[in-house]
Amino acid sequence: MLSDTELKQLVESAADAIMVCDAQGAITFWNGSAERIFGFTAADMLGQSLDMIIPQRQRQRHWDGYHKTMATGITKYGADLLRVPALHKDGRTLSIAFTVSMLHTADGKVSGIVAIVRDETRRFAEDRELRKRLAELESRAGAATAAVG
């Protein structure tokens, strides 16, 4: 079993962002990798809403899902990876992937949620470029086939 010191070291040294929010959506924990990925310090984020990193167009959907999860204690993103856009402090858009874990009080009530987040911006851009290149090659192959036939 990990000691409290070892657990703290694990969370702080993780390459992925680890953030915790209470049942109302206020950020209560923000590790160093969250700071590196999103650009906001823990001091910037503690007590703040996740709206700081959620693009405006995604906020309603996010909060609808968040409140439903807090009410039911059920999420499909404990095992399934969710990929969504996010915002960096400097205003640029990131592509992130994350899973969540529910936190409960001793009597079983939902008290919050932990998100473990990875920045996939580079991978997303590479995938988009590969899809674009594939579409160009398929288009050329189709044109060549039509010219021959």
C-alpha positions in Angstrom: 0.0 0.0 0.0 1.2 3.5 -0.8 2.0 5.9 2.0 0.5 9.4 1.9 3.9 10.7 0.8 4.2 8.2 -2.0 0.6 8.9 -3.2 1.3 12.6 -3.2 4.5 12.0 -5.2 2.7 9.8 -7.7 0.0 12.4 -8.3 2.4 15.3 -8.6 4.9 13.5 -10.9 2.3 12.0 -13.2 2.7 13.0 -16.9 -1.0 13.3 -17.2 -3.0 16.2 -15.7 -4.9 15.2 -12.6 -7.7 17.5 -11.5 -10.5 17.1 -8.9 -13.8 19.0 -8.9 -16.4 19.0 -6.1 -20.0 18.1 -6.8 -20.8 21.7 -7.8 -17.9 21.8 -10.4 -15.4 23.9 -8.4 -11.8 22.8 -8.9 -10.3 21.5 -5.6 -7.1 19.9 -6.9 -4.8 20.8 -9.9 -1.5 19.0 -10.4 1.7 20.2 -12.0 0.9 18.5 -15.3 -2.5 20.2 -15.4 -0.5 23.4 -15.1 1.9 22.4 -17.9 -0.9 21.3 -20.3 -3.4 24.2 -19.7 -1.1 27.0 -18.7 -3.0 27.9 -15.5 -1.4 27.5 -12.1 -3.1 25.7 -9.2 -3.5 29.2 -7.6 -5.3 30.3 -10.8 -7.6 27.3 -10.8 -8.4 26.3 -7.2 -12.0 27.2 -6.5 -12.7 28.1 -10.1 -15.1 26.5 -12.6 -14.0 24.2 -15.3 -15.3 26.9 -17.7 -11.8 28.3 -17.6 -10.7 25.4 -19.9 -14.0 24.5 -21.7 -14.7 26.2 -25.0 -17.9 28.3 -24.9 -19.7 26.1 -27.5 -19.1 22.9 -25.3 -20.1 24.3 -21.9 -23.8 23.6 -21.9 -23.2 20.0 -23.0 -20.4 19.6 -20.4 -22.5 20.9 -17.5 -25.6 18.9 -18.5 -23.5 15.7 -18.4 -21.6 16.8 -15.2 -24.8 17.5 -13.2 -26.4 14.2 -14.4 -23.2 12.4 -13.4 -23.2 14.1 -10.0 -26.9 13.2 -9.4 -26.6 9.6 -10.5 -23.0 8.7 -9.6 -22.7 7.0 -13.0 -20.3 7.9 -15.8 -19.3 5.9 -18.9 -16.0 7.8 -19.0 -14.5 5.7 -16.2 -13.4 3.2 -18.8 -14.2 4.9 -22.1 -11.8 7.7 -23.2 -13.5 11.0 -23.9 -11.8 13.2 -26.5 -12.8 16.9 -26.5 -11.4 20.3 -27.3 -10.1 22.4 -24.4 -8.6 25.9 -23.9 -5.1 26.9 -22.9 -4.6 30.0 -20.8 -3.1 31.7 -23.8 -6.4 31.2 -25.7 -5.3 28.4 -28.1 -7.4 25.3 -28.5 -6.1 22.0 -27.3 -7.3 18.5 -28.1 -7.5 16.4 -24.9 -8.5 12.9 -23.9 -9.5 11.9 -20.4 -11.2 9.4 -18.1 -12.9 10.2 -14.8 -13.3 8.5 -11.4 -16.1 9.3 -9.0 -15.4 10.3 -5.4 -17.8 9.4 -2.6 -18.4 10.3 1.0 -18.3 7.7 3.7 -22.1 7.3 3.3 -21.8 6.7 -0.4 -22.9 10.1 -1.7 -21.0 11.6 -4.7 -18.7 14.2 -3.5 -16.7 15.0 -6.6 -14.9 13.7 -9.6 -11.3 13.1 -10.7 -10.3 13.7 -14.3 -7.0 12.3 -15.7 -6.2 14.2 -18.8 -3.7 13.8 -21.6 -2.9 16.5 -24.2 -3.4 14.9 -27.7 -3.1 18.1 -29.7 -0.1 17.0 -31.6 -1.6 13.5 -32.3 -4.9 15.0 -33.4 -3.1 17.4 -35.8 -1.0 14.5 -37.2 -4.2 12.4 -37.7 -6.0 15.2 -39.5 -3.0 15.7 -41.8 -2.9 12.0 -42.6 -6.6 12.0 -43.4 -6.2 15.0 -45.6 -3.2 13.3 -47.4 -5.2 10.1 -47.8 -8.2 12.0 -49.3 -5.8 13.7 -51.8 -4.3 10.4 -52.8 -7.7 8.7 -53.2 -8.9 11.6 -55.3 -5.9 11.4 -57.6 -6.3 7.6 -57.9 -10.0 8.0 -58.8 -9.1 10.6 -61.4 -6.4 8.4 -62.9 -8.8 5.4 -63.0 -11.5 7.5 -64.7 -9.0 8.8 -67.3 -7.9 5.2 -68.1 -11.4 3.8 -68.2 
